[in-house]
Amino acid sequence: MALVLHVVGARPNFMKVAPLMAALSRRGAAQRLVHTGQHFDERMSGVFFAELGLPRPDLDLGVGSGTHGEQTGRVMIAFERALLEAAPRPDLVVVPGDVNSTVAAALVAAKLGIPVAHLEAGLRSFDRTMPEELNRVVTDHLSDLLLTPSPDADENLAREGIPATRVARVGNLMIDTLRAHLPRARALAAWRGLGLPEGGYAVVTLHRPSNVDDPAGLGRLLGALAEVARALPVVFPVHPRTRARLADPALAGAAAALRLVEPLGYLEFLSLTSAARLVLTDSGGLQEESTALGVPCLTLRENTERPITVAEGTNHVVGTDPARIAAEARRALDAGPGRGRTPALWDGQAGERAADAVLAFLAGARA
């Protein structure tokens, strides 16, 4: 029996892998799960195993944080050792998303001659200053099976010369997870615990280095969010990376206008966003989730690798200019709830299609 090894490392990876693992399990496939430890905070990763029904990892590499080079290198060293010692060796390594763990595991597996499947392949922002963009491009060109979420992803891969025979459009696995857990999340009514009315607040997330590492730039964003907070409460679950920046006294005034809370588990956060009036984020996954939820989203970046959330969903890319953010927030609040539609194949069955594609690939590889 073929063995599929899944590699996860950061928060979004768990929501992408869970539906595929469940679908493969229903088909009797042998699987193992490796956690690189890229996100090592219990609130950022550990809680996901319980909430999403994932098995505890067969192996935790424990790489921790560091620069991009340090983190990628540590994953490669530890993962190579794990593969060399594995008995039996996996027949396929599945890497989701675009984090450092993704490209590191793909490179190690490819060099050892183990086929790689990239889950959420083909997304492009066309901004090479984003570390994630480089991770996406390299991973796609190392992969033997590319599982895409949308037509634009297929088009990007074709333009880069990747054969269509290696590509399978399966849809958005994160939305499988969202649909499966939304009733439980809604029942938590997380907004009540914060003393907020349903549909009467905004949620913000910030974590990208380009937005949080420069104190002046972060200060401008916080000032724009403080303007939004004059219209309705703004809840800010603070990523550990961003929390360190907010210790700067120069940022304290603008931050005081926001409701700062600790990072939330998946169900708590989904509960909060599902009842939000507006989402402001630099997260790719939240652009997708807000589209599925029908909640207006303002993306605080100059581009997106998920253009389908703009063309068909509720997302608007507004950049980082404070005046524009405040103006677009007022426009979104005046316009009422999001009027986008859910893209095709974001139907809760993407995990099933991905499992079919994986098993078909393995059958062909072993024929």
Secondary structure in CASP SS format (residue, H / E / C, confidence):
PFRMAT SS
TARGET T0000
AUTHOR 0000-0000-0000
METHOD secondary structure of the structure
MODEL  1
M C 1.00
A C 1.00
L E 1.00
V E 1.00
L E 1.00
H E 1.00
V E 1.00
V E 1.00
G C 1.00
A C 1.00
R H 1.00
P H 1.00
N H 1.00
F H 1.00
M H 1.00
K H 1.00
V H 1.00
A H 1.00
P H 1.00
L H 1.00
M H 1.00
A H 1.00
A H 1.00
L H 1.00
S H 1.00
R H 1.00
R C 1.00
G C 1.00
A C 1.00
A E 1.00
Q E 1.00
R E 1.00
L E 1.00
V E 1.00
H E 1.00
T C 1.00
G C 1.00
Q C 1.00
H C 1.00
F C 1.00
D C 1.00
E H 1.00
R H 1.00
M H 1.00
S H 1.00
G H 1.00
V H 1.00
F H 1.00
F H 1.00
A H 1.00
E H 1.00
L C 1.00
G C 1.00
L C 1.00
P C 1.00
R C 1.00
P C 1.00
D C 1.00
L E 1.00
D E 1.00
L C 1.00
G C 1.00
V C 1.00
G C 1.00
S C 1.00
G C 1.00
T C 1.00
H H 1.00
G H 1.00
E H 1.00
Q H 1.00
T H 1.00
G H 1.00
R H 1.00
V H 1.00
M H 1.00
I H 1.00
A H 1.00
F H 1.00
E H 1.00
R H 1.00
A H 1.00
L H 1.00
L H 1.00
E H 1.00
A C 1.00
A C 1.00
P C 1.00
R C 1.00
P C 1.00
D C 1.00
L E 1.00
V E 1.00
V E 1.00
V E 1.00
P E 1.00
G C 1.00
D C 1.00
V C 1.00
N H 1.00
S H 1.00
T H 1.00
V H 1.00
A H 1.00
A H 1.00
A H 1.00
L H 1.00
V H 1.00
A H 1.00
A H 1.00
K H 1.00
L C 1.00
G C 1.00
I C 1.00
P C 1.00
V E 1.00
A E 1.00
H E 1.00
L E 1.00
E C 1.00
A C 1.00
G C 1.00
L C 1.00
R C 1.00
S C 1.00
F C 1.00
D C 1.00
R C 1.00
T C 1.00
M C 1.00
P H 1.00
E H 1.00
E H 1.00
L H 1.00
N H 1.00
R H 1.00
V H 1.00
V H 1.00
T H 1.00
D H 1.00
H H 1.00
L H 1.00
S C 1.00
D C 1.00
L E 1.00
L E 1.00
L E 1.00
T E 1.00
P C 1.00
S C 1.00
P H 1.00
D H 1.00
A H 1.00
D H 1.00
E H 1.00
N H 1.00
L H 1.00
A H 1.00
R H 1.00
E C 1.00
G C 1.00
I C 1.00
P C 1.00
A H 1.00
T H 1.00
R H 1.00
V E 1.00
A E 1.00
R E 1.00
V C 1.00
G C 1.00
N C 1.00
L H 1.00
M H 1.00
I H 1.00
D H 1.00
T H 1.00
L H 1.00
R H 1.00
A H 1.00
H H 1.00
L H 1.00
P H 1.00
R H 1.00
A H 1.00
R H 1.00
A H 1.00
L H 1.00
A C 1.00
A H 1.00
W H 1.00
R H 1.00
G H 1.00
L C 1.00
G C 1.00
L C 1.00
P C 1.00
E C 1.00
G C 1.00
G C 1.00
Y C 1.00
A E 1.00
V E 1.00
V E 1.00
T E 1.00
L C 1.00
H C 1.00
R C 1.00
P H 1.00
S H 1.00
N H 1.00
V H 1.00
D C 1.00
D C 1.00
P H 1.00
A H 1.00
G H 1.00
L H 1.00
G H 1.00
R H 1.00
L H 1.00
L H 1.00
G H 1.00
A H 1.00
L H 1.00
A H 1.00
E H 1.00
V H 1.00
A C 1.00
R C 1.00
A C 1.00
L C 1.00
P C 1.00
V E 1.00
V E 1.00
F E 1.00
P E 1.00
V C 1.00
H C 1.00
P H 1.00
R H 1.00
T H 1.00
R H 1.00
A H 1.00
R H 1.00
L C 1.00
A C 1.00
D C 1.00
P H 1.00
A H 1.00
L H 1.00
A H 1.00
G H 1.00
A H 1.00
A H 1.00
A C 1.00
A C 1.00
L C 1.00
R E 1.00
L E 1.00
V E 1.00
E C 1.00
P C 1.00
L C 1.00
G C 1.00
Y H 1.00
L H 1.00
E H 1.00
F H 1.00
L H 1.00
S H 1.00
L H 1.00
T H 1.00
S H 1.00
A C 1.00
A C 1.00
R C 1.00
L E 1.00
V E 1.00
L E 1.00
T E 1.00
D C 1.00
S C 1.00
G H 1.00
G H 1.00
L H 1.00
Q H 1.00
E H 1.00
E H 1.00
S H 1.00
T H 1.00
A H 1.00
L H 1.00
G C 1.00
V C 1.00
P C 1.00
C E 1.00
L E 1.00
T E 1.00
L C 1.00
R C 1.00
E C 1.00
N C 1.00
T C 1.00
E C 1.00
R C 1.00
P C 1.00
I H 1.00
T H 1.00
V H 1.00
A H 1.00
E C 1.00
G C 1.00
T C 1.00
N E 1.00
H E 1.00
V E 1.00
V C 1.00
G C 1.00
T C 1.00
D C 1.00
P H 1.00
A H 1.00
R H 1.00
I H 1.00
A H 1.00
A H 1.00
E H 1.00
A H 1.00
R H 1.00
R H 1.00
A H 1.00
L H 1.00
D H 1.00
A H 1.00
G C 1.00
P C 1.00
G C 1.00
R C 1.00
G C 1.00
R C 1.00
T C 1.00
P C 1.00
A C 1.00
L C 1.00
W C 1.00
D C 1.00
G C 1.00
Q C 1.00
A H 1.00
G H 1.00
E H 1.00
R H 1.00
A H 1.00
A H 1.00
D H 1.00
A H 1.00
V H 1.00
L H 1.00
A H 1.00
F H 1.00
L H 1.00
A H 1.00
G H 1.00
A H 1.00
R H 1.00
A C 1.00
END
